[in-house]
């Protein structure tokens, strides 16, 4: 997303204690649940994307981290972890984790700290975490010191050491997103087949609103030093260098590497997911979420539809474009779906008027999941009106109701907010909430990077309102969600239920203006 950066006046002014009034005081509930220090035990692949600023810098810099750490099951992070960092503009750094610590409460909330060396001096980076299972969870970067601050959202997944020796092999579907060497938005989706260190595939690229599509080739090589312990390796895909981390037999994480070009190149991160065989043509109900940029600024689209043969029905979509949220009226005609059963690549389109045609390309990694990229633009043109990508997932477990959308969840959102009268900049939130009768109760951390305002342990309340068994409002409109943080005015969201364990949501019309996207993921 496009960001408006703000300056640091002085290091001493980095940390304020509130992020806007107007709401009632909400006391966080006592942590209850099944989690403990022993729940985080093993080697995990993690990723975060956000921005960082140092004392005296004129602006913050977007960046991404991807790497591997090992938790000992007793509150310690072992030495020997590693991660790679790339910033907007392409400068890369590889960082060794020399140790660290973590906490886990009964509700799965906790903290995670890495000890590192930065600019030749000892330093730490800190995260808030919420476990969704012993196999991983969500995390939010909340590093803050008198000299540097960074924020961002991401996740961590338990790695399988047995997969490290097998390397990258098989057919995968991928989604890499970020910025090109000129710091313009870029999105890459596609599929490749890897064998014996080489790969071939197909890619759809949207680089700064220009669309291209075609075949790609590449190579993979393990890191002889760190590969056996972290699954790390290097790759070249379509001429671009990457570092990768093998998660398990089904997933590989990538981050662009521009060291060979002296730190000039793209900032791209993403996952490749194994596709055991080409899935059948999509059929049934699907939900999707894409985020990125338009000429108006940050852009998010979320929606659902039903596929039957080559047509779509029951289409509902909400969009937040530059902070203005609307739900366009979608025509029941002029819809189309095509699918290539040899590659898993498909196209779909629908429209709200003659001038507003929404088009997407997607790649399925399984019958119920895949990646999706918006390619809306003039018919027959290589120009797009947005750069946005994300996930497409089959809806399951309906009819949705207060009885099955219930229990403990991790909640995360990330995007842009206007705060403190200083302009629009990044906001990240990480929560643990319990849903009962579609009412939320829990605890949140929120980091508004405008003014560098970190708030932890906020009491959290709210509710979800849907009447349709398909997770919509039941009246031809989308479902809504309200989030209330202690001392902060109510935040309005639009929510689409994927299944009882997962929901997508985006910000509605709010004051201050927000352009954020997030998810509710059940704790298991």
N, C-alpha and C positions, 0 to 999 in steps of 0.2 A: 504494500500500500504506500501511497505517497505520504510523506510526513513533513510537518513544519517543525523545524528545530528551534530551540530556544537556548540562550546563552546562560552560562553560570556566572553569576556576579562574583561570588567568592565561595571557597570551599566550605566556610563556616555556615553558609546559607543553604547548603544542600538539603537539609533535613527539616521538614516541617511536620506538624503533628496532626493535621486534619486535611481532608480533601473535599470540603464543601459541606455546609450545614443544610438544615431543612427537614431532617427526618427525626423520628423518635429514637430514644435510646433502646437498643436491643441487646440483651445480655446473651453471650454465647452459651449454649448448653454444655453441661459437663461431657467430656468425651467418653463415649461408650462404643463397644464393638469388640472385634476378635483379634485386632492387630497388636503387634509388639515389636521390639527390636529384632527378634528372630524372623519376622516376616520379610525383612529385607536382607537376603542372604544369597550371595552369588555374584556373578559378573553380569553387568547390565549395559546395553547400548543405549545412549541417550542423545537427544537433539533438543536444542532451543534456538529460537530465532527472535531477535529483538533489537535493542540498540544500547550503546554505551557512550559515556561521556567522562572525560577527565577534568580535574580542576583547572580552570583557566582556559579550557577549550571554548571556541566560539559556537560550536554546535555538536550535537550527538551524531554518532555514526551507526547506521544499521549494520548488523552482523549476525552470523550464525555459528553455532558450535555443534559438532558431532563427534562422539567418542565413546569410550568404554571405561567403566569404573567397577571396582569390586568391593562389596560390603561384606563384613565378616560375621554378620548375624548377631553382633553384640554391641553395636554402636560405633564401630570403627570402619573407616575406609582404608583399604590396604594400599601401600605404595605399589607403583607399577602400572597404574591406569594411564590413559593417554587420550587426548582429544585434539581435533583440528578446528581452527577458527578461520573464517574468511569474512572480510567486511565489504561493504558497498564500495566498489571500486576495484576489489580483487586482491587486496593484500592478505597473505596467508601466514599463519603461525601454527606450529605443532607444539603442544604443551604437555609436559609430563606431570602426572598427579603423584605427589610424594607422600600422600596420606590424607587424613581428614576424619570427619566424624558425622554421625547422623543421629536423629531422634525419631521415634515413632510412637504416637499416642494410640490409645485403644480404637479411636475412630479412623485411624489410617493417616491422620495429618502428622506432619513432622518437618524436620529441617535436614538439609544435606550440605556439607561443607567440604570443599576440596582445598588442600594445601598445594600451592604451585609456586613457581618462580616467575616474576613478571619484571621485565626491564632489569634483570640481574638481582632483584631483591625479593625476599619472601613475601608472599601475598596469599589471599584466600578468595575464593568465589563461593557465594552462598545461594541456596535454593530453598524454597518452600516445596514440599511434596505432599501428595495425597495418593496413597496406595489404592489401586483398584483390585489387586490380588497380590499374591506373593510373586507373580510373574511380571509385575510392573505397576506403573501408575502415571500420573501427571505431575509436572513440575513447573515452577515459575522462578526465573532468575530474579533474586532480590539482593544482589550484591550492592553494598553501600559502605563507603569509607570516606574520610575527609578528602581523599585524592581521586576516587573513581566511583562511578555508579553504573550499573547495567541492569536492564530488565529484559524480559522475554518469556515466552511460553513454549512448552514442549512436552516430551514424555520420555519414559525409559522402559525398556523391555528386557527381560531376562535372556541372556545369551546361552547358546548351546555350544560348548567347546567341541563337541563331536562334529559340528558342522564346519568348524574352522579348517580342518584338514581336507574336507571335500571341496572347498573353494566355491566359486560362483559357477554353477552348472545347472542347465535346464532353461525353461522358457519363463520369462518374467514380464510383468507389466509395471511401468514406472511413471512417476510424476515428479519432476524436478521444477522448483519454482524459486524466484528471486529477482535478480537484476542482471543486465548485461554489462559489458565493460564501461559503457557510458552512463551507468547508474539508472538506466531505463528499465521498466518492468519487463520480465521475461518469464515464459512458461513453456515447459517441454513435457509432453506426454507421449507414451508409445509402448512398444513391446520389443523384446530382443530374446534371442536364444544364444546361450553361452555354452561352449564346449572346448575343453583343452586350452583354455586361456584366450580364446577368440570369441567374437560375437557378431551376429548380424541381426538386423531388425528394421522397424519402421518407426518414424517419429513425426509428430505434429508439433510445430514450434510457433509460438506467438511472441515475437521479439519487438517490443515497443509498437504494438498495434499492427505489425506486419506478419501475415500468415505464410508459412511454408510447410510442406509435407513431402516426405520421401524416405528412401532407405538409408540406413546407417550401418556402420561397421565399428569394431573396436577391439580392445584387448584388456585382459585382466592379469594381474600379477600379485601374489601374496607378499606382505611385508615380512622379510625373513627374520627380523628381530622381534617385532610386536605382533605379528600374525598369530603365532601359536597361543598367545595369552589374551589377545583382544579381538582377534578376527580381522585385523586391519590389513588393507592392501591398497594397491593403486590401479587405476583404470584409465583408459582413453576411450571415450565414446563420442563419435561424430567429430573427432578432432579436438575435443576438450578433455583436459586432464581432471581426474577426480581422485579423492581418497575414499575408500569404502570400508565399512565395518559389517561383517557378517553377523546377523542376529541369531539366526537358526536356519534350518533347512528351507524355510519358506520366505525369509525376508533378508534384504541387504540394504544398509543405509549409505547414502552418498553425500559428499560435500565437494564442491569444486576446488581444484588445486591450481593456483596460478604461479607457483614458485618458479617454473621454467620460463615465465614471461616477465619476471621481475616484479610481480605484484600487480600486474595489470590484466584484468580479466573479469569474468562474471562472478556473482555471488549466488550460487545455486545449491540447494539442498533438497533431499527427498528420498523416498524409499522405492525399491523394486520388490514386488511381491510375486512369488512363484505361481505360475499358472500350469497346473499339472497337465491339462489338455485344454484345447480351445472350447470355451463354454458354448452351450447352445444359444440360439437367439433369445434375447431378453423377453420375458413374459411375466405379467403380473404387475404389482404396484411397487414403485421405487420412490425413494427420497434422495435429494441431492443438495449439496452445498458447495458453492464456489465463492472465492474471494480474490480480490486483486485491485486493479486500478481502472479508472476511466478518465476521460479528459476533465471530469469534475472533481477528481480526487479518489478517495477510497471507495470501493464497490463491493457489495455482497449480494448474492442471490441465493435463496433457499426455496425449495418447493417439493412437490410430489406429483406423480402422474401414474397412469396405468397403461401398460403396453399390451396390445393385442395385434399380432401380425405386424403390419406396417403402419398402424395408426396409434395415436395416443388419445386418451380420454381422462376425465376426472383430473384435469390439470389445474394446479393451484400454485402460485409463485408469489413470493414477496421479494422486494429489492430495496436495498439501502444504497443510494448513489449520492456520494458527497454529503451524507448526513440526512438526506430526505428519504423517508421510508414510505413506499407505496405498494399496493397490491393490484397490479394491472388486471383488467378483465380479459381473460384468455378466450379466444375463439375456439369453439368445439370443432371447427372445420380447419382445413389447411394445416393439418399436422402430418408429420411423416417420420418414419424410423427406417433406416437401412442398416444392414449388418453383414460383415464379411466373416463367414464361418471358418476361413483359413487363418485369419490374424486376430480375431476377437475385436476388431475395430468397428465402431458403429457411428452413425450420425443421427441426430434427432433435431426436429425443429417444430416450433409452434409460434403463434403470433397473437398480439392483442389488437393490432390494427394493420392497415396496409403498409404503414411506415415502420412498425415495430415488430420485426421478425427476430425471434430468439433462436439461435442455432448453436449446437454443441457437438463436439466429437468426444467419443468415449471409448475406452478399452476395458473389457471385462477380464478380470483375473479368475473369476468364478461366476457361476450362474447368479449369485446374489451380491456381487461386489465388483467394484472397478474404480477407475479414475475418469474424470470428466474435465473438459476444457471448453470454455465458451469461445465460439468463433463467429459471433454475430457481426454482420457488416453488410455492405451492399452486395446484392446477388452477383456472383461471378467475379467479385473483386478479391484481391489478396489483402485488403485492408480490413481491420477489425475495429470495433468501437470500444472494446474493453480488452484487458489482459487479465484473465481470471481462470482459476482451476480449483479442483477439489475432489470430493468423493461422491460416488453414486452407490447406493445400497438398497437392496430389496427390503421392503417393509414386511415384517413378519410378527406373529404373536397377537394379531388383532382378533377381536375388537379390543382396542385400548380403553382402559378405564382406571378409576382410582384404586381398583383392587390389584391390578397387575403392574401399573406404573407406581411403584411403591417401594419404600425401603431406603437404604443408604446409597448415596451417589457422590461421586467426585464431579465438581463443576469447574469449568475453566472458560474464560473468554479472553480475547486479545484483539486489539485494533487501535482506534484513534478516539480521542476525546478532547473537547475544548474545555480547558480548566484554568482557573486563576486569572482569567483575562489575558493570558499570555499566548494564545493561539492554540492550534491543534497538534497533539503529539500522542505518543503511544500510551495505552493503558492495558494492563494485564491484571486479571483476577484469578485466584485459585481458592476453591472452597471445598468443604465437606458438608453436605446437607443430607437431611433425611426427609423423604416425601411421605406424608401421611394424609390421606384424603385430598391429595394434590396440593397440600400446603407444605412449604419449605421451612426448615429450621436447621441452622448450622452455624459455621464459623468460616470467615474468609480472610485472606490477605489480598490487598489491592495496591498496585503500584501505578501512580500517575506520573509519567516522566516529565510532563510540563511542571516545572518547579521542583522536580525530583521528590515527590511525596510518596513515601512508603507507609502504609498502615497495616498492622498485623492484628490478628485475633479479633476481627470485627464480628459482632453478633449479626446474624443473617436470617431474614425471613422472606416470605413471599408466597406466591401461589401460581399454579398452572390452570388455565381455563380451556378445556376442550370438551365438546359434547359429541363429536363424531367418533365412531369406532375406528375410523382411519386416522385418528390423531389430529383432525382439523376441528374447526369451531362447530362443525355440524350444520352450519347455516350458509354454506358456500363460501365461507371466509376461513382464514387461518386461525389457529389457536394462539392464545396469548400467554405470556408469563410476566409476572412482576417480581422484581428483586429489590429487597429493602435491606440496606446496610445501616448499621447503627449510626445515627446522626447525619445520614445522607438522604436526600430526596429520593423517592421511588424511581427505579429505573425500569422502563418498559421494554419488553422483548417480544419477538414473534418466535413461536416454537413449532417444530415439526417432529413428531414421534417416528423414529425408525423401527424400533421394537421396544419391548418393556425395559431393556437394559441400556438403550441409547436414544438420545434425542439431539437434534440440531437446533440451534437458536441464533437469532441475529437481533441487533438492537432495532427498536422501533423509533418513533419520533420522541425525542427527549430534550430537555434543557437541563444541563448543557448538552450540546450536540455530541452524539456518539455514533461511531461506525465500527462496531465490534461484532465478531462471530465467535460462537463457542459451542460446547457440547456438555451434556449431562451423561455420565457413564456410570453404570451401576457398579458398586463394590461387590466383589464375589468372594 
